[in-house]
Amino acid sequence: MAYKNHVISTKNEILTSGFKPPDRPTHSGCDYVDANRLEITPRGVDVISIADGEIARISKDATSGNFIYIKHASGIESFYCHLRDKSVSVKVGDKVKKGQVIAVMGKTGNIISSRTDIPEEYRGTHLHFGIRLNGAWVNPEPYLNGVKTIGGSAATTSTQSEQEAVAAASTQSGDGFNVGEKVKILPTAVMYAGTTTEILAKYKNVVYTVQQVKPDRILIKELYSWVFAKDLQRI
């Protein structure tokens, strides 16, 4: 399913790690890479503001690397981290527009990657994106899907027609699976993001719910993570 709102300029976000999955209960945002793997090119992928706002903070620490907070309406802040060194193109106090470039996707801070399908130089390159509502971290996916929006003066719930459109897109079949269907993960499975079989072992033989469907992969509701459709079986 294509996102309605975006945090990278190519509009090809792929979710690689979700909001507070069982194995990462402190992961207070979502991780994204570019579907076309442009993050591994010298130019990289531009990170953009999800909505109009004001740059509230720019800093760096050992965990988040280079990061930016943007203040939006009605107590909402968006958070972008692991940004490439010397790539931040805004300053505190700047007013930014939805879709405006603020930095480049990077791998600064505490980065762990099990991917072996890209050059070592770029392993771990991704955007960690978070949404904070009145100081509390919330799942950012609904804000990208369009189920929740950050308006000019308030964060609002989308109209029924918008929600129906999102739901319809989410049910487009990936190997015949449907949203709400119960599944198990096959013993040979690996996560879409490259998580190893050893890490997945404790989640096998557990019944899960299909939350979202793409042509080759399924988002598992309870894990907040993608699994290849071929690695799942129906219950």
C-alpha positions as a Markdown table, in Angstrom:
| # | Residue | x | y | z |
|---|---|---|---|---|
| 1 | Met | 0.0 | 0.0 | 0.0 |
| 2 | Ala | 1.3 | 3.4 | -0.9 |
| 3 | Tyr | 1.4 | 5.9 | 1.9 |
| 4 | Lys | -0.7 | 9.1 | 1.7 |
| 5 | Asn | 1.8 | 11.2 | 3.5 |
| 6 | His | 5.6 | 10.8 | 3.3 |
| 7 | Val | 8.8 | 11.3 | 5.2 |
| 8 | Ile | 11.3 | 10.6 | 2.3 |
| 9 | Ser | 11.3 | 12.5 | -0.9 |
| 10 | Thr | 11.0 | 9.5 | -3.3 |
| 11 | Lys | 7.6 | 8.5 | -1.7 |
| 12 | Asn | 8.8 | 4.9 | -1.6 |
| 13 | Glu | 9.0 | 4.2 | 2.1 |
| 14 | Ile | 9.2 | 0.6 | 3.2 |
| 15 | Leu | 8.6 | -0.2 | 6.9 |
| 16 | Thr | 11.4 | -2.3 | 8.3 |
| 17 | Ser | 10.7 | -2.1 | 12.0 |
| 18 | Gly | 7.4 | -1.1 | 13.7 |
| 19 | Phe | 6.3 | 0.7 | 16.8 |
| 20 | Lys | 7.1 | -1.1 | 20.0 |
| 21 | Pro | 7.1 | -4.7 | 18.7 |
| 22 | Pro | 7.5 | -7.5 | 21.3 |
| 23 | Asp | 11.2 | -7.9 | 20.8 |
| 24 | Arg | 11.8 | -4.1 | 20.9 |
| 25 | Pro | 9.3 | -2.7 | 23.5 |
| 26 | Thr | 11.2 | 0.6 | 23.7 |
| 27 | His | 11.2 | 1.2 | 19.9 |
| 28 | Ser | 9.1 | 4.4 | 20.1 |
| 29 | Gly | 8.9 | 5.0 | 16.3 |
| 30 | Cys | 9.1 | 3.2 | 13.0 |
| 31 | Asp | 12.1 | 2.6 | 10.7 |
| 32 | Tyr | 12.0 | 3.1 | 7.0 |
| 33 | Val | 14.2 | 2.6 | 4.0 |
| 34 | Asp | 13.6 | 3.5 | 0.3 |
| 35 | Ala | 11.9 | 0.8 | -1.7 |
| 36 | Asn | 14.3 | 1.4 | -4.6 |
| 37 | Arg | 17.3 | 1.2 | -2.2 |
| 38 | Leu | 18.4 | 4.7 | -3.1 |
| 39 | Glu | 19.7 | 5.0 | 0.4 |
| 40 | Ile | 22.8 | 3.1 | -0.7 |
| 41 | Thr | 23.7 | 5.7 | -3.5 |
| 42 | Pro | 26.2 | 8.5 | -2.9 |
| 43 | Arg | 23.4 | 11.1 | -3.0 |
| 44 | Gly | 21.2 | 9.1 | -0.6 |
| 45 | Val | 17.6 | 9.8 | 0.2 |
| 46 | Asp | 16.2 | 13.2 | 1.2 |
| 47 | Val | 14.2 | 13.2 | 4.5 |
| 48 | Ile | 11.2 | 15.5 | 4.3 |
| 49 | Ser | 8.8 | 17.1 | 6.8 |
| 50 | Ile | 5.5 | 15.1 | 7.1 |
| 51 | Ala | 3.5 | 18.4 | 7.6 |
| 52 | Asp | 3.8 | 22.1 | 8.1 |
| 53 | Gly | 5.6 | 23.1 | 11.3 |
| 54 | Glu | 8.5 | 24.8 | 13.0 |
| 55 | Ile | 11.9 | 23.3 | 13.7 |
| 56 | Ala | 12.0 | 22.9 | 17.5 |
| 57 | Arg | 15.3 | 21.1 | 18.1 |
| 58 | Ile | 18.3 | 19.9 | 16.2 |
| 59 | Ser | 20.9 | 17.9 | 18.1 |
| 60 | Lys | 22.9 | 14.6 | 18.2 |
| 61 | Asp | 23.4 | 11.9 | 20.7 |
| 62 | Ala | 24.9 | 8.4 | 20.9 |
| 63 | Thr | 21.5 | 6.6 | 20.4 |
| 64 | Ser | 19.6 | 8.7 | 17.8 |
| 65 | Gly | 22.6 | 10.2 | 16.0 |
| 66 | Asn | 21.7 | 13.4 | 14.2 |
| 67 | Phe | 18.1 | 14.2 | 14.9 |
| 68 | Ile | 15.4 | 16.9 | 14.3 |
| 69 | Tyr | 12.2 | 17.6 | 16.1 |
| 70 | Ile | 9.4 | 19.5 | 14.3 |
| 71 | Lys | 6.6 | 21.1 | 16.2 |
| 72 | His | 3.2 | 20.9 | 14.6 |
| 73 | Ala | -0.3 | 21.9 | 15.7 |
| 74 | Ser | -2.3 | 20.6 | 18.7 |
| 75 | Gly | 0.6 | 19.2 | 20.7 |
| 76 | Ile | 2.1 | 17.1 | 17.9 |
| 77 | Glu | 5.8 | 16.8 | 17.2 |
| 78 | Ser | 7.5 | 14.7 | 14.5 |
| 79 | Phe | 11.0 | 13.2 | 15.1 |
| 80 | Tyr | 13.6 | 12.2 | 12.5 |
| 81 | Cys | 16.8 | 10.5 | 13.5 |
| 82 | His | 20.0 | 8.7 | 12.3 |
| 83 | Leu | 20.4 | 11.6 | 9.8 |
| 84 | Arg | 23.6 | 11.8 | 7.7 |
| 85 | Asp | 26.4 | 13.9 | 9.1 |
| 86 | Lys | 26.4 | 17.5 | 7.8 |
| 87 | Ser | 23.2 | 16.9 | 5.9 |
| 88 | Val | 20.7 | 19.0 | 8.0 |
| 89 | Ser | 19.5 | 21.9 | 5.8 |
| 90 | Val | 17.3 | 23.7 | 8.4 |
| 91 | Lys | 17.9 | 25.5 | 11.7 |
| 92 | Val | 15.9 | 25.9 | 14.9 |
| 93 | Gly | 13.1 | 28.3 | 14.5 |
| 94 | Asp | 12.7 | 27.8 | 10.7 |
| 95 | Lys | 9.1 | 27.4 | 9.4 |
| 96 | Val | 8.9 | 24.3 | 7.2 |
| 97 | Lys | 6.3 | 23.1 | 4.8 |
| 98 | Lys | 5.0 | 19.6 | 4.2 |
| 99 | Gly | 7.4 | 17.8 | 1.9 |
| 100 | Gln | 10.3 | 20.2 | 2.5 |
| 101 | Val | 13.7 | 18.6 | 2.6 |
| 102 | Ile | 15.3 | 18.8 | 6.0 |
| 103 | Ala | 18.2 | 16.4 | 5.8 |
| 104 | Val | 19.5 | 13.1 | 4.2 |
| 105 | Met | 18.9 | 9.6 | 5.5 |
| 106 | Gly | 21.9 | 8.3 | 7.3 |
| 107 | Lys | 23.2 | 5.8 | 9.9 |
| 108 | Thr | 24.5 | 8.0 | 12.7 |
| 109 | Gly | 23.9 | 6.9 | 16.3 |
| 110 | Asn | 23.2 | 3.4 | 17.6 |
| 111 | Ile | 22.5 | 1.3 | 14.4 |
| 112 | Ile | 22.0 | -2.4 | 14.3 |
| 113 | Ser | 21.5 | -4.2 | 11.0 |
| 114 | Ser | 21.4 | -7.8 | 10.0 |
| 115 | Arg | 21.1 | -7.1 | 6.3 |
| 116 | Thr | 23.7 | -8.6 | 4.1 |
| 117 | Asp | 22.2 | -7.6 | 0.7 |
| 118 | Ile | 23.7 | -4.1 | 0.6 |
| 119 | Pro | 27.3 | -2.9 | 0.8 |
| 120 | Glu | 28.7 | -2.9 | 4.3 |
| 121 | Glu | 29.4 | 0.9 | 4.0 |
| 122 | Tyr | 25.6 | 1.5 | 3.9 |
| 123 | Arg | 24.3 | -1.2 | 6.2 |
| 124 | Gly | 22.0 | 0.3 | 8.8 |
| 125 | Thr | 21.2 | 3.3 | 6.8 |
| 126 | His | 17.5 | 4.2 | 7.4 |
| 127 | Leu | 15.2 | 6.8 | 8.9 |
| 128 | His | 13.7 | 6.3 | 12.4 |
| 129 | Phe | 10.6 | 8.4 | 12.4 |
| 130 | Gly | 8.4 | 9.1 | 15.4 |
| 131 | Ile | 5.3 | 11.1 | 16.4 |
| 132 | Arg | 4.9 | 12.5 | 19.9 |
| 133 | Leu | 1.4 | 13.6 | 21.0 |
| 134 | Asn | 1.3 | 15.8 | 24.1 |
| 135 | Gly | 4.7 | 14.4 | 25.1 |
| 136 | Ala | 3.8 | 10.7 | 24.6 |
| 137 | Trp | 5.1 | 8.6 | 21.8 |
| 138 | Val | 2.4 | 7.2 | 19.5 |
| 139 | Asn | 2.4 | 4.9 | 16.5 |
| 140 | Pro | 3.4 | 7.0 | 13.5 |
| 141 | Glu | 2.0 | 4.7 | 10.8 |
| 142 | Pro | -1.6 | 6.1 | 10.9 |
| 143 | Tyr | -0.2 | 9.5 | 10.1 |
| 144 | Leu | 1.6 | 8.2 | 7.0 |
| 145 | Asn | -1.4 | 6.1 | 6.0 |
| 146 | Gly | -3.7 | 9.1 | 6.2 |
| 147 | Val | -6.0 | 7.6 | 8.9 |
| 148 | Lys | -4.8 | 10.4 | 11.1 |
| 149 | Thr | -3.6 | 13.8 | 9.7 |
| 150 | Ile | -1.7 | 16.8 | 11.0 |
| 151 | Gly | -3.8 | 19.7 | 9.8 |
| 152 | Gly | -3.1 | 23.5 | 9.7 |
| 153 | Ser | -4.5 | 24.0 | 13.2 |
| 154 | Ala | -5.2 | 20.6 | 14.6 |
| 155 | Ala | -4.5 | 16.9 | 14.3 |
| 156 | Thr | -7.7 | 15.3 | 13.1 |
| 157 | Thr | -9.1 | 11.9 | 12.2 |
| 158 | Ser | -9.6 | 11.5 | 8.5 |
| 159 | Thr | -13.0 | 11.3 | 6.9 |
| 160 | Gln | -14.8 | 8.0 | 6.5 |
| 161 | Ser | -14.1 | 8.0 | 2.8 |
| 162 | Glu | -10.4 | 8.5 | 3.4 |
| 163 | Gln | -10.4 | 5.6 | 5.9 |
| 164 | Glu | -12.3 | 3.4 | 3.5 |
| 165 | Ala | -9.7 | 4.2 | 0.8 |
| 166 | Val | -6.9 | 3.2 | 3.1 |
| 167 | Ala | -8.6 | 0.0 | 4.1 |
| 168 | Ala | -9.3 | -0.9 | 0.5 |
| 169 | Ala | -5.6 | -0.4 | -0.4 |
| 170 | Ser | -4.6 | -2.4 | 2.6 |
| 171 | Thr | -6.6 | -5.5 | 1.5 |
| 172 | Gln | -5.1 | -5.8 | -2.0 |
| 173 | Ser | -4.0 | -9.4 | -2.1 |
| 174 | Gly | -0.4 | -10.5 | -1.4 |
| 175 | Asp | -0.4 | -14.1 | -2.4 |
| 176 | Gly | -4.1 | -14.3 | -1.5 |
| 177 | Phe | -3.9 | -13.2 | 2.1 |
| 178 | Asn | -6.6 | -10.8 | 3.4 |
| 179 | Val | -6.6 | -8.2 | 6.2 |
| 180 | Gly | -7.8 | -9.8 | 9.5 |
| 181 | Glu | -6.9 | -13.4 | 8.4 |
| 182 | Lys | -5.0 | -15.5 | 11.0 |
| 183 | Val | -1.6 | -16.9 | 10.1 |
| 184 | Lys | 1.5 | -18.6 | 11.4 |
| 185 | Ile | 5.1 | -18.0 | 10.5 |
| 186 | Leu | 6.8 | -20.9 | 8.7 |
| 187 | Pro | 10.0 | -22.4 | 10.3 |
| 188 | Thr | 12.1 | -21.2 | 7.3 |
| 189 | Ala | 10.9 | -17.6 | 7.5 |
| 190 | Val | 12.9 | -14.4 | 7.8 |
| 191 | Met | 11.5 | -11.0 | 8.4 |
| 192 | Tyr | 11.2 | -8.7 | 5.3 |
| 193 | Ala | 13.7 | -6.4 | 6.9 |
| 194 | Gly | 16.3 | -9.2 | 7.0 |
| 195 | Thr | 15.8 | -10.3 | 10.6 |
| 196 | Thr | 17.4 | -13.7 | 11.1 |
| 197 | Thr | 15.6 | -17.0 | 11.6 |
| 198 | Glu | 17.2 | -17.2 | 15.1 |
| 199 | Ile | 15.6 | -13.9 | 16.2 |
| 200 | Leu | 12.2 | -15.0 | 14.7 |
| 201 | Ala | 12.3 | -18.5 | 16.4 |
| 202 | Lys | 10.4 | -17.4 | 19.5 |
| 203 | Tyr | 7.6 | -16.0 | 17.4 |
| 204 | Lys | 6.9 | -19.2 | 15.4 |
| 205 | Asn | 4.0 | -21.5 | 16.3 |
| 206 | Val | 2.1 | -18.4 | 17.4 |
| 207 | Val | -1.1 | -17.3 | 15.7 |
| 208 | Tyr | -1.0 | -13.7 | 14.3 |
| 209 | Thr | -3.3 | -11.4 | 12.5 |
| 210 | Val | -2.8 | -9.9 | 9.0 |
| 211 | Gln | -2.9 | -6.1 | 9.3 |
| 212 | Gln | -1.8 | -5.0 | 5.9 |
| 213 | Val | -1.1 | -6.7 | 2.6 |
| 214 | Lys | 1.4 | -5.8 | -0.2 |
| 215 | Pro | 2.1 | -8.0 | -3.3 |
| 216 | Asp | 5.0 | -9.9 | -1.7 |
| 217 | Arg | 4.8 | -9.2 | 2.0 |
| 218 | Ile | 2.4 | -9.1 | 4.9 |
| 219 | Leu | 2.4 | -6.7 | 7.9 |
| 220 | Ile | 1.7 | -8.7 | 11.1 |
| 221 | Lys | -0.4 | -6.8 | 13.6 |
| 222 | Glu | 1.1 | -8.2 | 16.8 |
| 223 | Leu | 4.7 | -7.8 | 15.6 |
| 224 | Tyr | 4.3 | -4.5 | 13.8 |
| 225 | Ser | 6.7 | -6.0 | 11.2 |
| 226 | Trp | 6.7 | -7.3 | 7.7 |
| 227 | Val | 7.0 | -11.0 | 6.7 |
| 228 | Phe | 7.3 | -12.3 | 3.2 |
| 229 | Ala | 3.9 | -13.8 | 2.1 |
| 230 | Lys | 5.6 | -17.0 | 1.0 |
| 231 | Asp | 6.8 | -17.4 | 4.6 |
| 232 | Leu | 3.3 | -17.5 | 6.1 |
| 233 | Gln | 0.6 | -20.2 | 6.4 |
| 234 | Arg | -3.1 | -19.7 | 7.0 |
| 235 | Ile | -4.7 | -21.0 | 10.1 |
